[in-house]
Amino acid sequence: MKIDVLTLFPEMFAPLNASLIGKAQEKDLVDIAVTDFREFSQEKHKKVDDYPYGGGAGMLIQAQPVCDAINHIRTSKSKVIYMSPKGKVLSQQMVESLAKEEHLVVLCGHYEGIDQRAIDLCVDEEISIGDYVLTGGELPAMVLIDAILRYIPNVLHSSESTADESFGDGLLEYPQYTHPRVYEGMEVPEVLISGNHAKIAEWRQEQKIEETKKHRPDLYRKYVKESKKKK
């Protein structure tokens, strides 16, 4: 997979060179390029923002540098995503779908946003990471990239790492334990050291349901509803 990021602050993406994402790039499992779209400005001093028509607080990023940057990078196989609080909220299903794309172009807004004409002309999809506003699209872009790359083959050490985790089947993940067997008087559940894999799988499924019911009742109701349909 190839991912191009368009931003005014390339230095913010240094963390993508660390941990599993950094190793994935070293192994050529993914190619991530970060471009400062300020370089595509036609203004004398590489200015990319201006006052919004109709008035209002702050400055707005102009359409020209954004569109020129995207058109320079995109191909017929590209999907252009704009990180925006107005976008569809990111879900596990969206992540898995985007992981199948060959080329993603991720656009990061800043200031008061981007001229709507750039969005209408060049963007395929707007995505939000939640119902709140940040200073720019850089952190949401990193969240999106991190989530997607976990589904690229060989990025994680084992496919089991994504098979049983939260949201994979509409439920939250079950509790997990490691050594020591007893800590501060709290013991690891007996079933997990029983060696009975069928019982362990049954316990884990029960715990997933209970964790979802406790922490995300909205997901629990949806799970119950879907389960009834299957019956």
Disulfide bonds with the S-S distance in Angstrom:
none
